[in-house]
Amino acid sequence: MKLDVFCLGILLQQNYSGYEIHRVINTALAHLRQASFGALYPALNRLQAKGFISSEAVPAEISNGSLGKKVFAITDKGRAHFKTEIKKITAAEMVNSDFLSALHFSNNLTSNEVSTLIDERLADLQKEQRRLLKLPSTDISEGQRFAIRYTLSQVSAAISFLKGEGKAIQLLIQRQR
């Protein structure tokens, strides 16, 4: 899902500042995608330019911050656009994995570098598994619960795979050299 459409989905739930949208994406929804401020703010600007969202400046004294903030809200046009775009999404997923790409070209790495790569990926997956297990399972929609459980099953399978096959590939790579 494009970041623009993802932001509309978040704003369907409630109004947020750009910072708050960034926090929601990179914490509660990190199992679905991540976004940097450098990608998020241009997306919000595009949405606003197209009339899909509006913004309201909130002064510092009201926002409890040293600076004021801009709070975004989805418009009726944005709601309609979101509904149109979400219906276009297919079940096919694109995989863009730096980890798998590095392993594909691992003949250009030392066996220690491959081992480090696998060990770091395993540690990252275990951290993600712990994060997912801490997410709320009540007061969320069935679709949200499904997305969390689906991601958790993928992460768990990847952990299991790396614990077995990851060690095996390390040994095979060492033998090749």
N, C-alpha and C positions, 0 to 999 in steps of 0.2 A: 504494500500500500504506500502510495506517495505520502511524503511528510505533510504536504498541504491537506490532504484528505484526513490523515491521522489527527492533525490539529483540530479539524472541524469536529471529528468524533469526540475529542476531549472537551471541546467547548459546548457540545450538546449536553454534557453532564452539568457544567456550571461555568461561570465566567472566571477567567484566570488572567494574571499578568503573564508576560513572556517568561519571566523567571519561574513562576509557578508551573507553567506548562513544561518547561525544561525539567523541573524537579519531578513532575508526575511521569514524564516519558522515561527518564533515566533512573527512576526508583520503582514505583509501583508497576510500570508498564515496560520495564527493561527487558522482560522476556519476549516482548513483541518487536521492539526496535529501540534504537538509541538515537539521540540527536544532539549535535553540538549547538552552542549559541550561534555559531557562524552559519549553520544551516537553518536553524529555527527562525531567526528574525527575518531573513529574506522570505521564508515561506509565509510568515505572518503578514509581511508587507504585500506580497502577491495577493493573498486572500483579501486583505483590506482594499487593495486597488481594484479588485474585481467585485467588491461589494458583498463578499461572502461573510465578512466579519466587520464589526465596528469596534472602536476603542474609545475609552473615556480616561482622561488624565485624572489621577487621584493625587491630591496634594500630599506633601510629606507629613503634615500634621494629622491627616486622616489615615494614611497608610502605615503609621507607626514606624516610619523609616526616615533616614536622614535625607533621602531623595524621594521625590514623588514617583509614582509608577503609572503605567498605562495598563488598564484592564480591558481585555478583549471579550467580546460577546458575539455569538453567532447570529446572523440575520436570517430572515425567512428565506432569502435567496441562497444563503449558505446551507441551510437545512435541506433545501430541495437539491442543491448540488451534491451534498453528502449522500443523500439517498440514491441519486442517479449513479454516482461513482462507486458506491459499495455494491451495487447490483452488477457492476461490470467485472468485479473481481472473480477470478477463476481459482480453482483448487491448485493449479500448478504453482510451485514455488521456485524461486530463483535462489540458488546457493552461491554465495560469494564469500568463501572462507579463506582467509589468509593462511590459517593453519593447514588446511588440506592442500592449498596451492604450494606451500613450502614443502610439505611431505611429497607432493608429486615431483618436485624438483630436488628432492633430498640427496640425489647423487652429487650435488654441488655443495653439500654440507659435510662436516666431519661427523663421525658417529657420536661424539660427545654433544655436538650441536643438535643432532636429531633427538638424542635422549633428553636434553634440556627442553627442547620444544615440546616433546610429548609430556614430560613431567609438569611443565608450566601449564599446558592445556588441561591436564588432569586436575591440577590445583584450581584453575579457573572454573572448571565445570563443578567441582565439589563446592566451591564458594557460591556459585549460582544455584546449586541444588539447595544449599542451606537458606539462601535468600528466598527461593520459591516456597520452601516449606514454612517460612515465617509469614507469608502473605495471608491476609484474612480469607477464611472460607465461608464466612457468613456475611450477610448484608451485601452480597454481590450477585450479579445475574448468573443464570445458568451458562450463558455464553462466556462470561468472564471466568467462571469456575472451570469450564471446559478448556479454555485457552491456557490457564495455569496448569491444569493436570496434563494436558497434551505436551506442553513444554517440559514439564517435570519428567514425563516418561521419556522424552527424547534425551534430556540431560542424563537421566539415570542409565539409559542404554549406552550413551557415549562413554560414561564413566566405566561401565562394565566392559565395554569393548576395549578401551584404552588400558585397563588393568590386565586384560588378557592379550589381545592382539598387539597392543602398543609395545609391550615387553618383547613379544615374539618378533616384531618388525625390527626392533633395536638389535636383536641378536642376528637376524638375517643381514642387516646392513653392515654390521661388524664383520661378518663372514665374507661379504662381497669385497671388502677392501683389503 
